[in-house]
Amino acid sequence: MTGLAEIGYENYSEPIPLLGGFLENLYQYWWDDYSSVGDYVDFYIDGFSREELAGMSKEFVSLGADGAEDREVDAFLRRMNANYRLGSGSGRALLCEVGKRVEELADGAVPKVFDWMVSSALTNLRPVGGDDLQAGRPRTVYRANTQLVGPEAYPPGLAAVIDLRRVDETAAVPHPLATTPGYRGVPMFDPSSGLESAAGAIALEDQYIDWLDRHRSGIAEALRAVAATDGDVLVCCSAGKDRTGIVSALLARHWGDSIDAVGEDYAASAVGLVDRFARERAASVDPEATAIAQRCVPEIMTTVIDHVERRWGSVDAYLRAIGLQDDEIARL
């Protein structure tokens, strides 16, 4: 008996969660535009770390496909809903192509970038709070996601780019403006905390509220970077919704935006992230967790700002509590 005979759609999340998630989504219509299954692997693994790819490669080896009969391989793929043209050994060829490409990527091969994945525009770029909120201010602070775009996709003349992503994220997907003089990596998540958020913080508003204390040093450093910049600033993370959302909400409320307007600005990210969210759902091995992470409604951020003002009295008081000086707050 091989591992293939014991794994199907209902239980793959234990022995082969990463590879299984890929195979579950290997519908013919998903990759009709790709020249090979290997190309589809390159598309699918967008955002995977080298460690995850190495794990996916080990999962493939654990299947023991080399020692299985063709009928076992085909039966396994059918159980996984991998609706490829099976028969006459094609299932084995498909699985071997997947394993080969995953191994190459785990060993450092550069994934192929498809032209349609490279946009000429950032999907989640806008001024914090909208143009009117920042009218007359000495600088404009923009918020955005990070994706494969050219420099022309960004507002001209940026004096600073404040990237809130973790070091492993920026290594896996370098920011398009990473080589410019104003780029700064300012990871919001404090690595010394050991956790991104408390285990009991499930809902997004609870996670964000946890971040206010747990990652106060990263939040403070990001805001200091804004205050220290003479000129326009871009604040970004991966999706431009969560970490960027916290920093943006604090700035907007400090500038005098209403709590409701802060919530609406947060929720505006939902439109720009529609395609990204669809890809994430398709690749997810934990649909419930993905649904929680993708929530993007005004009430999430209004709850967070309400918490700030009930606990600390005001956003400015919170900024002082996390270490910003009055002159730094004034320069925001």
C-alpha positions in Angstrom: 0.0 0.0 0.0 1.3 3.5 -0.8 0.3 6.8 0.8 -1.8 7.5 -2.3 -4.4 4.8 -1.4 -5.0 6.3 2.0 -5.4 10.0 1.1 -8.5 11.7 -0.3 -10.3 15.0 -0.4 -11.7 14.5 3.1 -8.4 13.9 5.0 -5.5 15.4 3.0 -5.2 18.3 5.4 -3.2 16.1 7.8 -0.6 14.3 5.7 -0.3 16.7 2.7 -2.0 20.1 3.5 0.1 22.2 1.0 0.2 19.7 -1.9 -3.4 18.7 -1.3 -4.6 22.2 -1.4 -3.0 22.6 -4.8 -4.4 19.3 -6.2 -7.9 20.1 -4.8 -7.9 23.2 -7.0 -6.5 21.6 -10.1 -9.6 21.9 -12.2 -9.2 21.9 -16.0 -10.9 25.3 -16.4 -8.5 26.9 -13.8 -5.4 26.4 -16.0 -6.6 26.3 -19.6 -4.5 29.5 -20.1 -1.3 27.8 -18.9 1.1 25.9 -21.2 1.7 23.2 -18.5 0.8 22.0 -15.1 4.3 23.3 -14.0 3.2 26.8 -15.0 0.1 26.5 -12.9 2.3 25.5 -10.0 4.2 28.8 -10.4 0.9 30.7 -10.3 -0.5 28.8 -7.4 2.6 29.2 -5.1 2.6 33.0 -5.3 3.3 34.0 -1.6 4.6 30.6 -0.5 7.9 30.8 1.5 10.9 28.6 0.7 10.1 26.6 3.8 6.6 25.9 2.7 7.8 24.9 -0.8 10.3 22.5 0.8 7.4 21.1 2.9 5.3 20.7 -0.2 8.1 18.8 -1.9 8.4 16.4 1.1 4.7 15.9 1.0 5.0 14.8 -2.7 7.8 12.3 -1.8 5.7 10.9 1.0 3.0 9.9 -1.5 5.2 7.2 -2.9 3.8 7.8 -6.4 6.9 6.2 -8.1 5.9 2.8 -6.6 2.2 3.0 -7.3 0.3 1.6 -10.3 -1.3 4.0 -12.8 -4.8 3.1 -11.5 -3.8 4.0 -7.9 -2.5 7.4 -9.1 -5.7 8.1 -11.1 -7.9 7.0 -8.3 -6.1 9.3 -5.9 -6.4 12.3 -8.2 -10.1 11.7 -8.7 -10.6 11.5 -5.0 -8.8 14.9 -4.8 -11.1 16.4 -7.4 -8.1 17.0 -9.7 -10.2 16.8 -12.8 -7.5 16.4 -15.4 -7.8 14.1 -18.4 -7.0 10.9 -16.6 -6.2 7.6 -18.2 -3.3 5.9 -20.0 -0.8 7.1 -17.4 -1.6 10.8 -17.8 -2.3 11.0 -14.0 1.2 9.9 -13.2 2.7 12.3 -15.7 0.6 15.1 -14.1 1.7 14.2 -10.6 5.3 13.9 -11.6 5.3 17.3 -13.3 3.9 18.8 -10.1 6.6 17.1 -7.9 9.4 18.1 -10.3 8.4 21.8 -10.4 7.8 22.0 -6.6 11.3 20.6 -6.0 12.8 23.1 -8.5 11.1 26.0 -6.7 12.1 24.7 -3.3 15.7 24.6 -4.5 15.5 28.3 -5.5 14.2 28.4 -9.1 12.5 31.7 -9.9 8.7 31.3 -10.5 7.5 32.3 -13.9 5.6 35.6 -13.8 2.6 35.7 -16.1 1.9 39.0 -18.0 -1.6 39.2 -16.8 -0.4 39.0 -13.2 1.7 42.2 -13.6 -0.6 45.2 -13.4 0.0 48.7 -14.5 -2.0 49.9 -11.5 -2.0 49.1 -7.8 -5.4 47.7 -6.9 -5.5 49.0 -3.4 -3.8 52.4 -3.6 -5.4 55.6 -2.3 -4.7 58.6 -0.1 -5.4 57.8 3.6 -8.9 59.0 4.3 -9.4 60.4 0.8 -8.1 63.5 -1.0 -10.3 65.9 1.0 -9.1 64.8 4.4 -5.5 65.7 3.6 -6.2 68.9 1.7 -3.8 71.6 2.8 -1.5 69.3 4.7 2.2 69.5 4.1 2.3 66.0 2.7 0.0 63.4 1.3 0.2 59.9 2.9 -0.9 57.1 0.6 -1.9 53.6 1.6 -1.4 50.5 -0.7 -0.9 46.8 -1.1 2.2 45.3 -2.6 2.1 43.6 -6.0 4.1 43.2 -9.2 3.8 46.7 -10.8 6.2 49.1 -12.4 7.4 52.4 -10.7 4.9 54.3 -12.8 2.0 52.7 -10.8 3.0 54.8 -7.8 2.3 58.5 -7.1 5.2 60.6 -8.5 7.7 62.1 -6.1 7.3 59.9 -3.1 9.8 60.9 -0.4 9.3 57.7 1.6 8.0 54.2 1.3 7.2 52.6 4.6 6.9 48.8 4.2 5.2 47.2 7.2 5.8 43.6 6.0 7.9 41.0 7.9 11.5 40.4 6.7 10.5 37.0 5.2 7.7 38.7 3.2 10.0 41.4 1.8 12.6 38.7 0.9 10.0 36.6 -0.9 8.4 39.5 -2.7 10.7 42.5 -2.9 8.9 45.8 -3.1 9.0 47.4 -6.5 10.5 50.6 -5.0 12.9 48.7 -2.7 15.9 50.2 -4.4 14.8 53.8 -4.2 16.4 56.1 -1.6 13.2 56.6 0.4 12.4 53.0 0.9 12.3 51.7 4.5 11.4 48.3 5.8 9.6 48.9 9.1 8.1 45.5 10.1 5.0 46.3 12.2 4.9 42.8 13.9 7.4 42.7 16.8 9.4 39.5 16.4 10.2 39.5 20.1 6.5 38.9 20.9 6.6 35.4 19.4 3.1 35.8 18.1 1.3 38.0 15.6 -1.8 38.0 17.8 -3.1 36.2 20.9 -4.5 32.7 20.4 -7.9 33.9 21.6 -8.1 36.8 19.2 -10.0 35.2 16.4 -12.1 38.0 14.9 -10.2 40.7 13.0 -11.2 43.5 15.4 -9.9 41.4 18.3 -6.6 40.8 16.5 -6.2 44.5 15.7 -6.9 45.4 19.3 -4.3 42.9 20.4 -1.8 44.4 18.0 -2.2 47.9 19.6 -0.3 46.6 22.6 1.6 43.6 21.3 3.1 45.5 18.3 3.2 49.0 19.7 6.9 49.4 18.9 6.3 48.7 15.2 3.3 51.0 15.1 5.3 53.7 16.7 8.3 53.3 14.4 6.0 53.5 11.3 4.4 56.7 12.6 7.8 58.2 13.4 8.9 57.5 9.9 5.9 59.4 8.6 6.5 62.3 10.9 10.2 62.5 10.0 9.5 62.7 6.2 9.4 66.0 4.3 7.3 65.0 1.3 4.7 62.5 0.3 4.7 59.0 1.9 3.4 55.6 1.0 2.5 53.2 3.8 2.1 49.6 2.6 2.0 45.9 3.6 0.9 42.8 1.7 -2.8 43.4 1.1 -2.8 47.0 2.3 -5.7 46.2 4.6 -4.6 45.0 8.0 -1.3 46.5 9.1 -1.6 49.4 6.7 -5.2 49.7 7.9 -4.2 50.2 11.5 -1.6 52.8 10.8 -4.0 54.6 8.3 -6.9 54.6 10.8 -4.7 56.1 13.6 -3.5 58.8 11.2 -7.0 59.6 9.9 -8.5 59.9 13.3 -5.5 62.0 14.5 -6.2 64.4 11.6 -9.8 64.7 12.7 -11.7 62.2 10.5 -14.9 60.9 12.0 -15.0 57.3 13.3 -17.5 56.4 10.6 -15.3 57.8 7.9 -12.3 55.9 9.2 -14.4 52.7 9.0 -15.5 53.5 5.4 -11.9 54.1 4.4 -10.9 50.7 5.8 -13.8 49.0 4.0 -12.8 50.5 0.7 -10.0 48.0 0.4 -12.6 45.3 -0.3 -13.1 46.5 -3.8 -9.4 46.6 -4.7 -8.8 43.1 -3.2 -11.6 41.2 -5.0 -9.3 39.3 -7.3 -6.6 38.7 -4.7 -9.2 37.3 -2.3 -10.6 35.0 -4.9 -7.2 33.5 -5.5 -6.6 33.1 -1.8 -10.0 31.3 -1.4 -9.2 29.0 -4.3 -5.8 28.1 -2.7 -6.9 27.9 0.9 -6.8 24.7 2.9 -8.6 26.4 5.7 -11.7 28.2 4.2 -12.9 29.3 7.6 -9.7 31.0 8.6 -9.5 32.6 5.1 -13.0 34.0 5.4 -12.1 35.6 8.8 -8.9 37.1 7.4 -10.7 38.6 4.4 -13.5 40.4 6.3 -13.4 44.0 5.3 -16.4 46.0 6.7 -16.5 49.4 8.4 -17.4 47.9 11.8 -14.0 46.3 12.2 -12.1 49.5 12.3 -14.7 51.6 14.0 -14.6 49.0 16.8 -10.8 49.3 17.0 -10.8 53.2 17.2 -13.7 53.1 19.7 -11.5 50.8 21.8 -8.5 53.2 21.6 -10.6 56.1 22.7 -12.3 54.3 25.6 -9.0 52.9 26.9 -6.6 55.7 26.3 -9.0 58.7 25.9 -7.9 59.6 22.4 -5.7 58.5 19.5 -3.1 61.2 20.4 -3.1 59.8 24.0 -2.4 56.3 22.6 0.4 57.7 20.4 2.0 59.1 23.5 1.5 55.8 25.4 3.5 54.0 22.7 6.3 56.4 22.9 5.7 59.2 20.4 6.7 62.7 21.6 4.5 65.7 21.3 6.7 67.2 18.5 6.5 63.9 16.6 2.7 63.8 16.9 2.6 67.5 15.7 4.6 66.6 12.6 2.1 63.9 11.6 
